[in-house]
Amino acid sequence: MRKQGLYAVRISGLGEGDHDFSFELDRQFYVLFEHSEISNGEVHAEVILEKKPGVFSLHFTLEGKVEVMCDRCLDKFMTDISTSQTIFVKMGETPGEIEDDVLIIGRDDHEIEVGQYLFEFIMLALPYQKVHPDDSEGHSTCNPEMLKQLDAHRTKEADKEEKIDPRWDALKGIIEKNK
C-alpha cells in the first residue's frame, strides 16, 4: 500500500506563479507499484506547478535510467528515460479525472499526490521494444547463450520454405500493368 504524501505537490499556501518540486525516484519508489516491470532505476523528476486562480498546471520532466527485461534474451539492463508531460488541475465538487490530462481536485485539498502520474509517465517513456543496445562495433550485448538458442530455433524456421499461392502472381501482373 502506498503512503500518501510521499510524492505530493503542496498547493495550499502558495502564491500565484511557478513553484518547483523535485523527486528522486529509486528502488523504493518502484516497489510501491505492484506487478511493475520496473524494479530498479534512478530517475530525476522535476515538477513545476504553475498556479493561476482556480486552475493549476503540473509540468513534469523526467530524466534517468530504469532497469527493464530485454525482450530478446530476458536479461535485465538499464535503459534511458526522458519525457515531458503536462496535467491540468481544476478545483471542483467531485474529485477525479475527467480526461487523461485533466484532474479535478476538491476545494479543501492541500496537496496533489503525483506518484501514480510519475510512474505512468515512466512506463509511457519506455521504448516499444526493449532490447540490449549494440556495442561500439555493432554487436549485440544480449546474453550470448540465449542468442545461440534463438539462432538454433531460427534456423529450423528458415528451412521451412513457404509455397507461394499462384493466385498472387496473377495479382502482381495486374499491379504491374497499372503502374
Backbone as JSON, one array per atom type, in Angstrom:
{
  "sequence": "MRKQGLYAVRISGLGEGDHDFSFELDRQFYVLFEHSEISNGEVHAEVILEKKPGVFSLHFTLEGKVEVMCDRCLDKFMTDISTSQTIFVKMGETPGEIEDDVLIIGRDDHEIEVGQYLFEFIMLALPYQKVHPDDSEGHSTCNPEMLKQLDAHRTKEADKEEKIDPRWDALKGIIEKNK",
  "N": [[0.84, -1.19, 0.0], [0.53, 2.22, -0.82], [2.1, 5.08, 0.61], [0.5, 8.04, 1.48], [1.22, 11.36, 0.45], [3.95, 11.07, 0.16], [4.97, 11.46, -2.4], [4.05, 14.1, -3.1], [2.66, 17.2, -4.22], [2.52, 20.25, -2.85], [-0.19, 22.5, -2.62], [-1.54, 24.36, -1.18], [-1.2, 27.54, 0.4], [0.59, 28.6, -1.38], [1.58, 31.22, -3.52], [0.44, 32.83, -6.57], [1.9, 31.83, -9.69], [4.98, 30.17, -10.7], [6.12, 27.16, -9.19], [8.63, 25.07, -8.01], [9.21, 21.58, -7.7], [11.01, 18.68, -6.79], [11.85, 15.25, -7.29], [13.5, 12.25, -6.42], [13.57, 9.26, -7.9], [13.9, 6.06, -7.01], [14.78, 2.63, -6.24], [13.07, 2.29, -4.01], [10.84, 3.73, -4.77], [9.77, 2.28, -6.97], [8.97, -0.17, -5.87], [6.6, 0.42, -4.7], [4.61, 0.0, -6.48], [2.64, -2.53, -7.51], [3.21, -5.45, -9.48], [4.85, -4.29, -11.38], [6.9, -3.87, -14.26], [9.26, -2.7, -13.85], [11.78, -2.65, -11.49], [13.86, -1.33, -10.45], [15.82, 1.65, -10.63], [17.0, 4.94, -11.51], [15.71, 7.89, -11.55], [15.34, 11.28, -12.14], [12.94, 13.58, -11.28], [11.35, 16.49, -12.17], [8.93, 18.73, -11.18], [6.91, 21.29, -12.11], [4.77, 23.49, -10.74], [2.36, 25.45, -11.95], [0.6, 28.02, -10.88], [-2.54, 29.45, -11.09], [-5.45, 31.54, -10.69], [-7.89, 29.36, -9.59], [-7.11, 27.39, -11.41], [-4.58, 25.01, -12.07], [-1.42, 24.05, -13.42], [0.52, 21.24, -13.96], [3.71, 20.59, -14.77], [5.68, 18.09, -15.87], [8.96, 16.79, -15.91], [11.02, 14.19, -16.67], [14.02, 12.44, -16.26], [16.47, 9.95, -16.66], [17.49, 6.6, -15.77], [16.16, 3.31, -16.05], [15.72, -0.08, -14.94], [15.04, -2.72, -17.02], [13.58, -5.7, -18.51], [15.11, -7.46, -21.11], [13.62, -7.92, -24.25], [14.54, -9.77, -26.03], [16.6, -11.53, -24.95], [15.92, -11.87, -22.3], [17.43, -11.02, -20.11], [18.18, -8.57, -17.61], [18.6, -5.03, -18.06], [19.81, -1.61, -18.1], [17.95, 1.14, -19.25], [17.57, 4.26, -20.93], [15.5, 6.98, -19.87], [13.43, 9.6, -20.82], [11.25, 12.19, -20.69], [8.54, 14.53, -21.07], [5.65, 15.86, -19.68], [2.31, 17.18, -19.23], [-0.19, 18.07, -16.9], [-3.41, 19.27, -16.28], [-5.06, 20.93, -13.67], [-8.05, 21.35, -11.96], [-10.26, 22.91, -9.61], [-13.02, 21.49, -7.96], [-16.29, 20.11, -7.17], [-16.55, 17.31, -7.29], [-14.02, 15.18, -6.99], [-11.64, 13.73, -9.28], [-10.56, 12.22, -12.44], [-11.23, 13.82, -15.47], [-10.42, 13.75, -18.04], [-7.57, 12.35, -19.81], [-5.5, 14.12, -19.26], [-6.55, 16.0, -17.53], [-7.43, 16.85, -14.32], [-9.6, 16.83, -11.56], [-9.73, 18.33, -8.42], [-10.67, 18.4, -4.94], [-12.06, 21.27, -3.29], [-11.05, 21.65, -0.77], [-8.62, 20.36, -0.75], [-5.15, 20.1, -0.02], [-2.86, 19.27, -1.16], [-1.45, 17.61, -4.04], [-1.24, 14.34, -4.94], [1.29, 12.95, -6.76], [2.63, 10.64, -7.38], [1.55, 8.33, -8.72], [1.19, 9.4, -11.27], [3.85, 10.02, -11.96], [4.9, 7.42, -12.12], [3.32, 6.33, -14.22], [4.09, 8.01, -16.34], [6.76, 7.3, -16.62], [6.46, 4.63, -17.42], [5.19, 5.04, -19.88], [7.25, 6.23, -21.24], [9.02, 4.23, -21.79], [10.86, 2.35, -24.19], [9.3, 0.93, -27.11], [10.19, -1.57, -27.99], [12.2, -3.36, -25.98], [15.43, -3.87, -25.95], [18.76, -5.01, -25.48], [21.29, -2.57, -26.02], [23.46, -2.24, -28.91], [27.03, -2.87, -28.99], [30.01, -0.77, -29.39], [31.02, -1.71, -31.76], [28.9, -2.62, -33.15], [27.82, -5.05, -32.4], [25.57, -7.27, -30.78], [24.71, -6.93, -27.32], [23.35, -8.74, -25.9], [22.59, -11.67, -23.9], [24.85, -14.14, -24.7], [24.44, -16.94, -24.72], [21.68, -17.21, -24.83], [21.23, -16.02, -27.3], [22.41, -17.92, -28.96], [20.63, -20.04, -28.6], [18.32, -18.88, -29.69], [19.16, -18.53, -32.36], [19.44, -21.21, -33.1], [16.78, -22.07, -33.14], [15.75, -20.32, -35.0], [17.01, -21.09, -37.36], [15.81, -23.53, -37.91], [13.25, -22.7, -38.56], [13.78, -21.21, -40.85], [14.44, -23.15, -42.69], [12.07, -24.2, -43.5], [10.37, -23.68, -46.26], [8.0, -21.45, -47.52], [5.3, -22.1, -49.64], [4.31, -20.21, -52.34], [1.19, -19.0, -53.13], [-0.15, -19.44, -56.31], [-2.08, -17.66, -57.22], [-1.4, -15.16, -56.35], [0.57, -14.35, -58.1], [-0.9, -13.68, -60.38], [-2.22, -11.43, -59.43], [-0.06, -9.73, -59.01], [0.67, -9.28, -61.63], [-1.46, -7.68, -62.51], [-1.1, -5.41, -60.96], [1.38, -4.51, -61.95], [0.66, -3.78, -64.56], [-0.91, -1.54, -64.11], [0.79, 0.44, -63.32]],
  "CA": [[0.0, 0.0, 0.0], [1.34, 3.42, -0.95], [1.96, 6.13, 1.61], [0.03, 9.31, 0.94], [2.06, 12.49, 0.75], [5.36, 10.81, -0.1], [5.25, 12.11, -3.68], [2.96, 15.08, -3.17], [2.94, 18.59, -4.55], [1.69, 21.09, -1.98], [-0.81, 23.6, -3.35], [-2.05, 25.39, -0.25], [-0.22, 28.48, 0.91], [1.47, 29.07, -2.43], [1.08, 32.33, -4.31], [0.36, 32.59, -8.0], [3.2, 31.75, -10.36], [5.6, 28.85, -10.83], [6.73, 26.59, -7.99], [9.38, 23.88, -8.4], [9.32, 20.43, -6.81], [11.8, 17.64, -7.43], [11.78, 13.93, -6.67], [14.45, 11.25, -6.87], [12.83, 8.0, -7.96], [14.83, 4.93, -6.97], [14.18, 1.32, -5.97], [11.98, 2.45, -3.05], [9.67, 4.22, -5.49], [9.19, 1.25, -7.86], [8.34, -1.24, -5.1], [5.26, 0.88, -4.3], [3.67, -0.34, -7.54], [2.59, -3.97, -7.69], [3.24, -6.02, -10.83], [5.56, -3.4, -12.29], [8.02, -4.49, -14.94], [10.45, -1.98, -13.4], [12.01, -2.85, -10.06], [15.0, -0.53, -10.05], [16.13, 2.74, -11.54], [17.35, 6.24, -10.94], [15.09, 8.91, -12.39], [15.13, 12.59, -11.51], [11.68, 14.16, -11.74], [11.08, 17.89, -11.86], [7.53, 19.08, -11.35], [6.69, 22.73, -11.97], [3.37, 23.82, -10.51], [2.01, 26.8, -12.42], [-0.64, 28.31, -10.17], [-3.36, 30.58, -11.52], [-6.71, 31.48, -9.93], [-8.82, 28.28, -9.9], [-6.54, 26.4, -12.32], [-3.16, 24.72, -11.9], [-0.79, 23.2, -14.43], [1.68, 20.5, -13.46], [4.61, 20.27, -15.88], [6.59, 17.04, -15.43], [10.13, 16.45, -16.72], [11.68, 13.04, -16.07], [15.27, 12.04, -16.92], [17.23, 8.98, -15.89], [17.6, 5.23, -16.27], [15.42, 2.28, -15.32], [16.1, -1.43, -15.28], [13.97, -3.47, -17.68], [13.96, -7.0, -19.04], [15.31, -7.48, -22.56], [12.62, -8.72, -24.96], [15.21, -10.8, -26.82], [17.34, -12.54, -24.18], [15.29, -11.92, -20.98], [18.3, -10.48, -19.07], [17.86, -7.19, -17.26], [19.57, -3.99, -18.42], [19.37, -0.25, -17.84], [17.6, 1.91, -20.45], [17.36, 5.68, -20.65], [14.14, 7.52, -19.83], [13.38, 11.05, -20.97], [9.9, 12.56, -21.1], [7.91, 15.73, -20.52], [4.19, 15.73, -19.73], [1.59, 18.23, -18.52], [-1.54, 17.77, -16.41], [-4.13, 20.46, -15.85], [-5.8, 20.63, -12.45], [-9.1, 22.31, -11.64], [-10.94, 22.64, -8.35], [-14.44, 21.23, -8.18], [-17.03, 19.42, -6.13], [-16.35, 15.87, -7.38], [-12.65, 14.88, -7.42], [-11.43, 12.64, -10.23], [-10.03, 12.58, -13.75], [-12.27, 13.95, -16.48], [-9.71, 13.37, -19.26], [-6.25, 11.83, -19.48], [-4.61, 15.17, -18.77], [-7.29, 16.96, -16.72], [-7.73, 16.29, -13.0], [-10.41, 17.68, -10.68], [-9.46, 18.1, -7.0], [-11.62, 19.05, -4.04], [-11.71, 22.65, -2.89], [-10.34, 21.6, 0.51], [-7.36, 19.63, -0.88], [-3.97, 20.93, 0.22], [-1.76, 18.76, -1.96], [-1.79, 16.69, -5.12], [-0.36, 13.17, -4.96], [1.72, 12.79, -8.15], [3.38, 9.4, -7.51], [0.98, 7.49, -9.78], [1.48, 10.04, -12.55], [5.27, 9.81, -12.24], [5.06, 6.03, -12.54], [2.71, 6.16, -15.54], [4.9, 8.7, -17.34], [7.94, 6.46, -16.85], [6.03, 3.47, -18.21], [4.92, 5.51, -21.23], [8.52, 6.63, -21.86], [9.82, 3.06, -22.13], [10.83, 2.04, -25.63], [8.33, -0.1, -27.5], [10.93, -2.82, -27.95], [13.28, -3.21, -25.01], [16.49, -4.79, -26.34], [20.09, -4.51, -25.16], [21.9, -1.79, -27.11], [24.65, -2.83, -29.51], [28.28, -2.27, -28.54], [30.58, 0.21, -30.32], [31.31, -2.37, -33.03], [27.64, -3.03, -33.75], [27.45, -6.39, -31.97], [24.57, -7.32, -29.72], [25.21, -7.17, -25.96], [22.44, -9.69, -25.25], [23.16, -12.9, -23.37], [25.27, -14.95, -25.85], [23.83, -18.28, -24.67], [20.3, -17.08, -25.3], [21.3, -15.75, -28.73], [22.67, -19.22, -29.61], [19.36, -20.77, -28.59], [17.43, -18.24, -30.67], [19.64, -18.86, -33.7], [19.14, -22.61, -33.36], [15.36, -22.17, -33.48], [15.52, -19.52, -36.2], [17.48, -21.88, -38.48], [14.77, -24.52, -38.2], [12.14, -21.99, -39.2], [14.21, -20.76, -42.17], [14.48, -24.3, -43.58], [10.72, -24.44, -44.0], [10.03, -22.67, -47.26], [6.57, -21.31, -47.76], [4.9, -22.14, -51.03], [3.54, -19.03, -52.66], [-0.04, -19.3, -53.85], [-0.03, -18.9, -57.67], [-3.04, -16.57, -57.45], [-0.72, -13.89, -56.08], [1.28, -13.97, -59.32], [-1.87, -13.01, -61.24], [-2.45, -10.09, -58.87], [1.15, -8.94, -59.26], [0.6, -8.85, -63.03], [-2.42, -6.57, -62.59], [-0.46, -4.23, -60.36], [2.41, -4.03, -62.87], [0.0, -3.15, -65.7], [-1.49, -0.25, -63.69], [1.83, 1.42, -62.94]],
  "C": [[0.88, 1.24, 0.0], [1.06, 4.4, 0.18], [1.49, 7.41, 0.93], [1.02, 10.4, 1.33], [3.53, 12.3, 0.44], [5.82, 11.48, -1.39], [4.14, 13.11, -3.96], [3.51, 16.46, -3.53], [1.97, 19.43, -3.73], [1.12, 22.25, -2.8], [-1.32, 24.7, -2.43], [-0.91, 26.27, 0.22], [0.75, 29.0, -0.13], [0.81, 30.21, -3.19], [1.0, 31.95, -5.78], [1.76, 32.59, -8.59], [3.7, 30.32, -10.4], [6.28, 28.43, -9.54], [7.35, 25.25, -8.37], [9.38, 22.83, -7.29], [10.18, 19.4, -7.53], [11.75, 16.37, -6.6], [12.87, 13.05, -7.26], [13.76, 9.91, -6.77], [13.83, 6.85, -8.07], [14.07, 3.65, -6.65], [12.98, 1.44, -5.01], [10.7, 2.94, -3.72], [8.98, 3.09, -6.26], [8.53, 0.12, -7.09], [6.95, -0.85, -4.62], [4.19, 0.43, -5.29], [3.74, -1.84, -7.81], [2.61, -4.33, -9.17], [3.9, -5.09, -11.84], [6.68, -4.16, -12.97], [9.34, -3.78, -14.59], [10.6, -2.2, -11.9], [13.16, -1.99, -9.55], [15.21, 0.58, -11.08], [16.51, 3.99, -10.77], [16.84, 7.31, -11.9], [14.93, 10.18, -11.57], [13.88, 13.2, -12.13], [11.57, 15.59, -11.25], [9.61, 18.15, -12.14], [7.4, 20.58, -11.11], [5.19, 22.94, -11.87], [3.17, 25.27, -10.95], [0.64, 27.11, -11.85], [-1.27, 29.59, -10.68], [-4.66, 30.48, -10.75], [-7.64, 30.36, -10.43], [-8.27, 27.17, -10.79], [-5.05, 26.26, -12.04], [-2.69, 23.93, -13.12], [0.39, 22.53, -13.76], [2.5, 20.08, -14.68], [5.68, 19.31, -15.35], [7.74, 16.89, -16.42], [10.86, 15.34, -16.0], [12.88, 12.63, -16.92], [15.95, 11.0, -16.04], [17.3, 7.63, -16.58], [16.76, 4.31, -15.4], [15.87, 0.91, -15.81], [14.88, -2.17, -15.83], [14.5, -4.82, -18.15], [14.04, -6.93, -20.57], [14.28, -8.41, -23.2], [13.26, -9.87, -25.74], [15.81, -11.9, -25.95], [16.83, -12.71, -22.75], [16.22, -11.52, -19.83], [17.89, -9.04, -18.79], [18.98, -6.25, -17.7], [18.96, -2.62, -18.14], [19.09, 0.45, -19.18], [17.29, 3.34, -20.03], [15.87, 6.04, -20.72], [14.24, 9.04, -19.96], [11.98, 11.41, -21.47], [9.47, 13.86, -20.43], [6.41, 15.58, -20.72], [3.57, 16.9, -18.95], [0.21, 17.72, -18.12], [-2.15, 19.09, -15.94], [-5.02, 20.08, -14.68], [-6.79, 21.75, -12.2], [-9.69, 21.94, -10.29], [-12.42, 22.46, -8.64], [-15.04, 20.48, -7.02], [-16.73, 17.92, -6.1], [-14.94, 15.58, -7.89], [-12.6, 13.69, -8.37], [-10.83, 13.14, -11.53], [-11.19, 12.7, -14.73], [-11.71, 13.66, -17.88], [-8.34, 12.85, -18.83], [-5.34, 12.88, -18.86], [-5.32, 16.26, -17.98], [-7.78, 16.27, -15.44], [-8.56, 17.3, -12.22], [-10.04, 17.31, -9.24], [-10.49, 18.84, -6.18], [-11.13, 20.43, -3.62], [-10.92, 22.69, -1.59], [-9.01, 20.85, 0.43], [-6.18, 20.58, -0.74], [-2.76, 20.47, -0.58], [-2.29, 17.81, -3.03], [-0.76, 15.57, -5.1], [0.0, 12.88, -6.41], [2.48, 11.48, -8.38], [2.86, 8.51, -8.63], [1.27, 8.07, -11.16], [2.94, 9.87, -12.93], [5.51, 8.41, -12.76], [4.51, 5.82, -13.95], [3.54, 6.83, -16.64], [6.17, 7.93, -17.65], [7.57, 5.28, -17.72], [5.78, 3.88, -19.67], [6.2, 5.89, -21.98], [9.4, 5.44, -22.23], [9.77, 2.83, -23.64], [9.85, 0.92, -25.92], [8.98, -1.47, -27.46], [12.14, -2.6, -27.05], [14.33, -4.28, -25.3], [17.82, -4.16, -25.96], [20.64, -3.68, -26.32], [23.12, -2.53, -27.66], [25.89, -2.15, -28.95], [28.82, -1.34, -29.62], [30.89, -0.39, -31.69], [30.05, -2.9, -33.71], [27.19, -4.43, -33.39], [26.46, -6.32, -30.82], [25.23, -7.57, -28.37], [24.25, -8.07, -25.18], [23.23, -10.89, -24.75], [23.54, -13.82, -24.53], [24.66, -16.35, -25.87], [22.4, -18.24, -25.19], [20.27, -16.81, -26.8], [21.57, -17.04, -29.51], [21.38, -20.04, -29.69], [18.39, -20.2, -29.62], [17.85, -18.56, -32.1], [19.33, -20.3, -34.07], [17.68, -22.78, -33.78], [15.04, -21.42, -34.77], [15.93, -20.31, -37.45], [16.44, -22.91, -38.87], [13.61, -23.88, -38.93], [12.52, -21.6, -40.62], [14.23, -21.91, -43.17], [13.11, -24.6, -44.17], [10.37, -23.33, -44.98], [8.53, -22.66, -47.46], [6.31, -21.38, -49.26], [4.0, -20.94, -51.28], [2.35, -19.45, -53.52], [0.05, -18.67, -55.24], [-1.03, -17.79, -57.98], [-2.4, -15.21, -57.22], [0.04, -13.42, -57.32], [0.34, -13.23, -60.27], [-2.14, -11.59, -60.73], [-1.25, -9.19, -59.1], [1.15, -8.44, -60.69], [-0.34, -7.68, -63.22], [-1.8, -5.29, -62.05], [0.58, -3.65, -61.32], [1.8, -3.3, -64.08], [-0.5, -1.74, -65.36], [-0.45, 0.78, -63.32], [2.11, 2.41, -64.02]]
}
